[in-house]
Amino acid sequence: MANVTQRIRQLLRSPAGQRVIDQARRELAKPHNRERLKALAHRLTKRR
């Protein structure tokens, strides 16, 4: 049985995975979404 990282790599190399990557790049090109992602990363990485 393939482990999780191998399955993710396999998905990302497939045509469906490439479509997901392209869609994510288009969404991240929008300034509003970049700001939301920065805010999420900040919340997840700030120390308590």
C-alpha positions in Angstrom: 0.0 0.0 0.0 1.3 3.4 -1.0 1.9 5.9 1.8 0.3 9.3 1.9 3.1 11.3 0.4 3.4 8.9 -2.6 -0.3 9.1 -3.2 -0.2 12.9 -3.1 2.7 13.0 -5.6 0.8 10.6 -7.8 -2.3 12.8 -7.7 -0.3 16.0 -8.4 1.3 14.4 -11.5 -2.0 13.3 -12.9 -4.1 15.5 -15.3 -6.6 16.0 -12.5 -3.9 17.1 -10.1 -2.5 19.5 -12.8 -6.0 21.1 -13.1 -6.1 21.6 -9.3 -2.7 23.2 -9.3 -3.7 25.5 -12.2 -6.9 26.5 -10.4 -4.9 27.2 -7.2 -2.5 29.4 -9.0 -5.3 31.4 -10.6 -6.9 31.9 -7.2 -3.7 33.0 -5.6 -3.1 35.5 -8.3 -6.1 37.5 -6.8 -4.9 40.0 -4.1 -7.8 39.3 -1.8 -7.1 35.6 -1.7 -3.4 36.2 -1.1 -4.3 38.4 1.9 -6.6 35.7 3.3 -3.9 33.1 2.9 -1.3 35.4 4.7 -3.8 35.9 7.6 -4.4 32.2 7.9 -0.6 31.4 7.8 -0.1 34.0 10.5 -2.8 32.6 12.7 -1.4 29.1 12.3 2.2 30.0 12.9 2.0 32.6 15.7 3.3 31.5 19.1 0.9 31.2 22.0 
